[in-house]
Amino acid sequence: MMQTKALAPTLENVGEAIPQELGAKMIKDFQDNFPEENAWIFVGKNILQQILDQPDCAGIRYYHALNEKQEKTLVYVGVNYDGEVIAEYTSVSPEGIITKHQGIVADRGNRTDKPPTPPPPGAATTTVPEWTTLL
C-alpha cells in the first residue's frame, strides 16, 4: 500500500508576498485595534544580511521583547535548517584556523517616523505607492 504525506515548506521558503491592498488592510486593522502600539520598526539591510550570512542560516526569527528602557522592541536571531536558533557557529580561515563565534542577536531597530539617514545626493528614489497613505 502506498502512503502519502503532506510536505511542509522548508524553512527558507516560509513567508510569501501578499498584495499591497491586503498589507495595507492588515496594518490599518492593527493600528485601529492597538492605537498606542508602535506601528512599525525599521531594521537596516546590513544587520539582516549579517544574520542571514551565518553558516546554515535558513531565516530570521523575531521575538517581541522589552529593551533596557522597558520599551517594546524586536530581538532577531538566525535560525538554522533544523529550526534551531544559531547560538554559535564555527568558521575556518584560509590559513586553516578554526574559530568559534557567538550567533548574532540583534535589536536597535529605528522607531521614529523616518529611517535614520536620508539617501545620499543623486541616489535613486522611488515613487510612494498610494496605499501607503493608509499608514
Secondary structure, DSSP 4 states (H G I P E B T S, - for coil): -----PPPPPGGG------HHHHHHHHHHHHHH-TTS-S--B--HHHHHHHHTSTTEEEEEEEEEE-TTS-EEEEEEEEETTS-B--EEEEE-TT--EEEEEPPEE---B-SSS-SSPPPTT----PPPGGGGG-
